Amino acid sequence: MENFKTSADVLFILLGAIMILAMHAGFAFLELGTVRRKNQINALVKILVDFSVSTLAYFFIGYSIAYGVNFFAGAETLAQKSGYELTKFFFLLTFAAAIPAIVSGGIAERARFNPQLVATFLLVGFVYPFFEGIAWNQAYGIQAWLKASFGEEFHDFAGSVVVHAVGGWIGLAAVLLLGARRGRYHKDGGIAGAHPPSSIPFLALGAWILTVGWFGFNVMSAQTLDKVSGLVAMNSLMAMVGGTLAATIAGRNDPGFVHNGPLAGLVAICAGSDLMHPLGALVTGAMAGGLFVWMFTLTQNRWKIDDVLGVWPLHGLCGALGGIVAGIFGAKALGGMGGVSFMSQLIGTGLGVAIAFSGGFIVYGVLKKAVGIRLDAEEEFNGADLTIHKISSGAERETLW
């Protein structure tokens, strides 16, 4: 029976890893549908190559930092390791590789290719696993201190903060260091060009792939079959619906907002999906959907932060929101399961944001000084497809955009 349980857990977590791996196609098509045609191929290539670099960084460095486990042994020794342990690496890798996939959407259309690969290696090898170890592996004593001080540890069941807020705040640092796309804003601060999505169908396809895969992201974060919770699935569904409807209303039926609404809700519910009442999940999703529309519009139009896919509002802010409200709607007084502290959630979320933003600023700041991280004016005008991949995708038809 023990062998059967282990085999069942291996299959369960493998299916979860495959579902989350498929989500990376969603990241690719969401970016492809948002950027201009002359940058679409670059969007597809970046996500795949970033995943490959992330695998090496996490295998050689990141997993050891987060969990104290390394794979520097002979094949015979590795074969003797638990199949579950090896498959768990694959599962957690798909989470880690989401960091550069998130960042990619913010820096689209003007970032150099090779420096971004270096940034990916450093982020997945060092920055992300540092906070992952704190939140999910009791590393560095932070969780013990939170429990002693506020009665409960920081709780993030499926990564609202560990994955999404960290990715979004790293993305903000990268966007600020890159600057806006040329022609996006006038020198006096006015908006010069809106750069509308190039393909709503591809954008919608990316959103749907992400939405479907998210149920593996959340439900299979249980990591073993006996811990699977229907509550996580229900809460994910309710948050998705709340995010969609709130973004539809706040965004006045704009299809870009409509298709990012469910993603905002799903980002926010990750942390407390195993604790909240479904009504709390619905409210959480609605708050996130509205927050995304409001902050995307504010950052783009008033603050002139050219975050192409809105990764900071979507992942950075909605992820932080999810980490904090888990300490509210997860409480028994509001129908939750309990076992969570608002102060622990607030401090843990703030720590994740601080590590992510400072780590991202250091990585991209050093690369900017050392080798440069941005395409020059002519390269950006021609588009990343032609400049980086030597493939024309209709850039000559976009010179008036």
N, C-alpha and C positions, 0 to 999 in steps of 0.2 A: 504493500500500500504506500509506503514511503517513496519507493521508486516511481510509482504511478503519479503521486502528487507532484514530485519534482518534474516529471515529464510534462504534466499538465501545466505547471507554472512556466516552464520553458516555452511551451507553445503559446501560452497566453501572452507573455511579455514579448515574444517574437512577433506575434500579430500586431501588438501595440506599436512596436518599433517600425514595422512595415507601414502601418497607417500613418505614423508621424513622418516617415520618410516620404510618403506620398504628398504630405502637406507642403513639402519643398517645391513640388510642381505648382502648388497653389501660390506660393510666394512668387515664383517665376512668372506665372501668367497674370497675377495681379499687377506686378510691375510692368510687364509687357503691355498690358492694356492701358496703363496710365501714361507711360512715357510716349514721346513722339516717335514716329515710324523709324527715324534714323538711329534710334537707340534700342529698338526692340530685340535684336539679336544679342546685343550685349547683355540685356537683362536675363535672357535664357542661359547664356554661357556663364555669367557671374555666379548664379545660384548653384549650378552643378560643380564648378571648379571650387567655389567656396566650401561646399560640402566636403569635397575631397581633401582640401587643406585642413579643414576642421577635424576630420578623422585622424590625420597624422598628429595634429597638435594635441588632441584629446588622448590619443593612444600613448604617445611618448611622454606627455607632461601633465595635461589637465586632469585626467582621471586619478592620477596619483596624488595631486594636490588636494582634490576634493575628497577622496576616499582612502588614500594611503595604500592603494593597490596598484601594482605595475605588472607588465607582461613581459619583462625582460628575463625570460627563461626559455629553455629548450622546448621543442615541439612536444616531446614526451611529457614534460612537466605540465605544459599547458593543457594537453589532452586529459590529464588527470584532474584538472580543475573542474569544479561543478559546471555543468552545461548551463545552469541557471546564471551563474556568475558571469560567464562569458557573454551570454545573451543580454544580461542586464547592462553590460557595457554598451552594446549596440543600441539598446533602448535609450539610455541616458545620453549617448552621443547625439541622437536625433534632436534632443532638447538643446544640447550645447551648440549644434550647428545652426539652430534657429537664430542665434545672436547675429552672425554676419548676414543672414538672410533678411533679418529685420533692418539692420543698418543699411543694406543695399538699396532699399526703397527710398531712404532719405537722401542719399548722396547720388542718386541716379542722374545720368546725362552729363556729368562733368568730372567724375572721379577717374583717375588713372587706374589701370587694371592691375599691374604688378604690385604697386604699393598697397593696394587694397588687399591683395593676397597676403602680404606680410602682416598687415593689420589684423586680418582674420586669424593668422597663426598665433599672434601675441594675445589677442582677446580670448580665444578659445583655450589657449594653453595656460594663461595666467590670470587674467582679470575675472572672467566668468567663474572658473572653478574655485576661486578664492571665496566668493560669496556663496556658491553652491555648497561648499564644505561647511560653511557657517550654518546655513539654513537647514541642510538635509543630512549632515553627518556629525553634528555636535562638535565641529572643529573649533579650536581657539577659545572655548569656554563661554562664548557669547550667549548661547541658549541656556546654559546653566545659570548664568547671571540673571537673565531675564526671568527665569522661573523662580529664582530665589527672591528677586525684587518685586515681581508683579504677579506671581502665582502661576503663570503659564509661560511656555516657550512661544517663540514666534512660529506661527502656523501658516504654511503655504503648501497646500496639498498638491497642486499641479503646476505651480510656477507663475502666478500672476506677477510676483515680484522677481523671483529667481531668474525667470526667463524673460518675461515681457517687459517689465519695468527696467531691468538691467539692459536689455537690447535697445529699448527706446531712449534711455538716457545716454547710452553710448552714442546712439545715432544723433542725438541733439548736439553732442560735443563735435562730432564729425561734420555735421551740417554747418555749425557756426564757424569752424576752422576753414571749411571749403568756401563759404560764401555763396551767394545766390547765383543761379545760372545767368549768363550774359543775356541781356535783353529782357530779363524778367521784371526788373524795376528801373524806373528813371533815377537819375542821380539826385533829383530833388525829393525822392522818396515815393513818388507815385508809381502805380502799377503800369508797366509797359505792355506786357503780354501775359495772357492767362494760361497759355499752353494747355488747352483742354485735353482730356484723355483721347488717345488715338484710336482705341477700340473698346467700347463698352462691352461687347460680347466677351472679349478675352478677359477684361477686368472682372466681369461677372463669373466667368469660368474659374478664375483664380480664387474668387471669394467662395464659391461653392465647394471647390476642392478643399480649401482650408476648413470650411465649416464642417464638412463630413469627417475629415481627418481629426478634427478637434475632439470628437467623442472618444477616439482612441487616446488622444493626448490627455484628456481628463479622466475617463473611466479607468483606463489601464495604468494610471499612476498608482493604483493600488498595488501593482507589481506582483501580486500573487492572486491566484484564482479565488481563494477562500476569503479574500478581503474586498471582493468586488461589491460595489454598492449601487443599487438602482437609484438611490437618492442623488448620486453624482450625475447620472444620466439625465434624470428629471430636471435637476437644477441647471445643467448645461443647456437643456432645451428651453427652459423658461427664460434664462438669461439671453439666449440667442434671440428669442422672440421679442423680449423687452428692448434689446438693443436695436433690432430692426425697426420696430414701430416708432421708437423715440427718434431715431435718425431720419426716418421717413417724414415725420412731422416737423422736426427741427430743421431738416434740410430741404423742406418744401418739395419733396418728391424727386430731388436730384438723384439720378441713378448712381453716381459715385458715392454719395452719402448712404443711399439705401443699401448698397452692397458692402460697405464697410461697417454698417450698423451691427450686423450679427457678429462680426469679428470683435468689435468693441465690447459687446456683451460677454462674449466667450473669454476674452482676455481678462475681464474683471471677475468672472466667476471662478476662475481656476483656483484661487487661494482657498476659498471657503465652500467649494462645491460639495464637500463631504460633511458640512456642518449646518448649512442654512436650511430653512424651510423654503419650499418652492416659491412662495410669495416673496420672500426675501430675495431670492435669486432673480425673480422678475423685476423687482425694484432696482436691484443692483445692475442688471442689464440695461434697464431704461436710463438710469443715471449715466452709465458709461456711453450709451448711444448719443444722448444729448450732449455730454461733455465733449465727445469727439467732434461733433459738428461745430460746436461753439468755439473750441480751442483751435481747430483746424482753420476756421475762418479768421480768427483773431491773429494767429501766427502768420498766416499768409498775407493778409490784407493790411493789418495795422502794424505788426511788429516786423514785417518784411523778412521773416525767416523762411527760406525757400526749401522747405522739407517736402520733397516731391510727393511722396505717398502719405505724408502725415504720420510718420512712424513715432514721433514724439507724442502727439496727442493720442494716437491709437494704442500704442504699446506702453510708452513711458508713463503717461498720465492715467490711462484706464487701468494699467497694471498696478500702479501705486494706489489708485482708488480701490481696486479689488483687495489689495493687502490690508488696507485700513478698515474697509467695511466688513471684512471677515470677522473683525473684533466687535462689530456691532450686531449684524444679523446672525452671527454664529452663536450669540448668547442665548441662553435658555429663556430669558425674559421676552425675547422676540421670536420664540418658536424654534430656535436653533438647538444644536446638540450640546452646546456648552464646551467647556475645556479650552476656552480661548480668552485672552485678555486684550482689551483695547490698547493699553499702553505698550504691551509687548508687540502688538501688530504695528503700532505707530513707529516705535523705535526700530523694529526690524525692517520696516519699509524704508524709513529714512536712511538706515545704514546701507541698504541695497542701492538706493539712489545715489548716495555719496560715493560709494565704491565704483559704481558704473560711470558716473559723470567724470570723476577725477581720473579713473583708469582710461576712459575713452579720450579724454583731453590730453593725457600724457602720451598715449600711443600715437594718436593722429598728429599731435603737436610735434613730437620728435620726428615722425616721418615727413611732415611738412617742411621742417627745417633741413632735414638730411637729404631727401631726394625729391620732395615735391609730391603733392597728392592730387593735383588738378590738371586737367587738359588745358593746353593753351587756347587762345581765342580761335585760331583757325581750326584746330582739332575739334573743339566743341561745336563750331559752326557746321563742320562737315558731319559730325555725329560720331558716336562711339563705335557704331557698326563698321564704318569705313575706316576710321582712324585706328582702331585697335584690332579689328578682325579682318580688315581688308575686304569687306563685303558690302556692296551697296544695297540698301533696302528702300530706295525711293527718296534719299536725302535731297536729291536735286529738286524734288517737288515741294520741299518744305522750307526753302530759303525765305519764303515770305511769312512764315509763322513767327 
